Amino acid sequence: MDDNIYMLADGEICRRIGMRIRHLRLRQDFTQMSLAEQAQISVSTLKKIEGGQISSFDALMRVLRILGELDIFSPLLKVEEMSPNEYYEYMEAVKKKQRRRATAKKHAEPIKPTEEESEWRMDGPAPDVS
């Protein structure tokens, strides 16, 4: 199996996975019925998986767990550690995103509206919006 996995069609990958599961099942001396029972799936679902028709990730995980092959997912579960530079950049980004709050200082003088702001004010009674 020296093929580049990225060059294979999805169906071919599923077919090869199914063949591998069948090989593992037989090597461990499981019948389809006993493996299906232990994995809590139907025999027809196991037959489909072995035939390359993998439509349920949950069922696939259950079968792999019983066969002792669940560790193939280990690379997907690894948490990559940050380098010191990455950590510093991350912390700087977090600091920049922190919310700024107004200071408690009182203004010495009341802020007077500018001429543009005062144009928005209405003189006279409020309009009837009913």
C-alpha positions as CSV (number, residue, x, y, z in Angstrom):
1,M,0.0,0.0,0.0
2,D,2.6,2.5,-1.2
3,D,-0.1,4.6,-2.9
4,N,-0.4,8.3,-2.0
5,I,-3.6,8.3,0.0
6,Y,-4.5,11.7,-1.4
7,M,-4.6,10.3,-4.9
8,L,-7.1,7.6,-4.0
9,A,-10.8,8.1,-4.5
10,D,-12.9,8.2,-1.3
11,G,-14.6,4.9,-2.2
12,E,-11.2,3.2,-2.7
13,I,-10.1,4.4,0.8
14,C,-13.3,3.0,2.3
15,R,-12.8,-0.3,0.5
16,R,-9.3,-0.6,1.8
17,I,-10.4,0.2,5.3
18,G,-13.1,-2.4,5.1
19,M,-10.6,-5.0,3.9
20,R,-8.3,-4.1,6.7
21,I,-11.1,-4.5,9.3
22,R,-12.1,-7.8,7.9
23,H,-8.4,-9.0,8.0
24,L,-8.1,-7.8,11.7
25,R,-11.4,-9.5,12.6
26,L,-10.3,-12.9,11.1
27,R,-6.8,-12.6,12.6
28,Q,-8.4,-12.1,16.0
29,D,-10.8,-15.0,15.4
30,F,-14.0,-13.0,15.6
31,T,-17.1,-14.0,13.7
32,Q,-19.0,-11.2,12.2
33,M,-21.8,-11.8,14.7
34,S,-19.6,-11.8,17.8
35,L,-17.8,-8.6,16.7
36,A,-21.1,-6.9,15.8
37,E,-22.5,-7.8,19.2
38,Q,-19.5,-6.5,21.1
39,A,-19.5,-3.3,19.0
40,Q,-23.2,-3.0,19.6
41,I,-24.0,-2.7,15.9
42,S,-26.0,-4.9,13.5
43,V,-24.3,-7.7,11.5
44,S,-25.5,-6.0,8.3
45,T,-23.7,-2.8,9.4
46,L,-20.5,-4.7,10.0
47,K,-20.9,-6.4,6.6
48,K,-21.3,-3.0,5.0
49,I,-18.2,-1.6,6.8
50,E,-16.1,-4.6,5.6
51,G,-17.4,-4.1,2.1
52,G,-16.2,-0.5,2.1
53,Q,-19.6,1.1,2.7
54,I,-18.7,3.1,5.8
55,S,-21.7,5.4,6.4
56,S,-21.5,5.7,10.2
57,F,-18.3,7.0,11.8
58,D,-19.8,5.9,15.2
59,A,-20.1,2.3,14.0
60,L,-16.6,2.4,12.6
61,M,-15.2,3.7,15.9
62,R,-17.0,0.9,17.9
63,V,-15.6,-1.8,15.6
64,L,-12.1,-0.3,15.8
65,R,-12.4,-0.1,19.6
66,I,-13.2,-3.8,19.9
67,L,-10.4,-4.8,17.5
68,G,-7.9,-2.7,19.6
69,E,-7.2,-0.4,16.7
70,L,-8.7,2.9,18.0
71,D,-5.3,4.4,18.4
72,I,-5.2,5.2,14.6
73,F,-7.0,8.3,15.6
74,S,-4.3,9.4,18.0
75,P,-2.6,11.9,15.6
76,L,-6.0,13.7,15.3
77,L,-6.3,14.0,19.0
78,K,-2.8,15.5,19.7
79,V,-2.7,19.0,21.0
80,E,0.2,20.8,19.4
81,E,2.3,22.7,21.9
82,M,3.1,26.4,21.2
83,S,6.6,27.6,20.8
84,P,7.6,30.4,23.1
85,N,7.2,32.9,20.2
86,E,3.7,31.6,19.3
87,Y,2.7,31.8,23.0
88,Y,4.0,35.4,23.2
89,E,2.1,36.4,20.0
90,Y,-1.0,34.7,21.3
91,M,-0.8,36.6,24.7
92,E,-0.2,39.9,22.9
93,A,-3.3,39.3,20.7
94,V,-5.4,38.5,23.8
95,K,-4.2,41.7,25.5
96,K,-5.2,43.8,22.4
97,K,-8.7,42.2,22.4
98,Q,-9.4,42.9,26.0
99,R,-12.2,45.4,26.6
100,R,-11.2,48.8,27.7
101,R,-13.3,50.5,30.3
102,A,-13.9,54.2,30.9
103,T,-11.9,55.8,33.6
104,A,-13.6,57.0,36.8
105,K,-12.2,60.6,36.3
106,K,-14.8,63.3,36.2
107,H,-14.5,65.8,33.5
108,A,-13.4,69.2,34.7
109,E,-15.8,71.1,32.4
110,P,-19.0,69.9,31.0
111,I,-18.7,68.9,27.4
112,K,-20.5,71.4,25.2
113,P,-21.9,70.1,21.9
114,T,-20.3,71.3,18.8
115,E,-22.2,73.3,16.2
116,E,-22.7,70.1,14.1
117,E,-24.1,68.2,17.1
118,S,-26.4,71.0,18.1
119,E,-28.0,70.9,14.7
120,W,-29.4,67.5,15.5
121,R,-31.3,68.7,18.5
122,M,-35.0,69.6,17.9
123,D,-36.5,72.8,19.2
124,G,-40.1,72.7,20.1
125,P,-42.4,69.8,21.0
126,A,-41.5,66.2,20.1
127,P,-43.1,64.9,16.9
128,D,-46.2,62.8,17.2
129,V,-45.3,59.2,16.3
130,S,-48.6,57.5,16.8
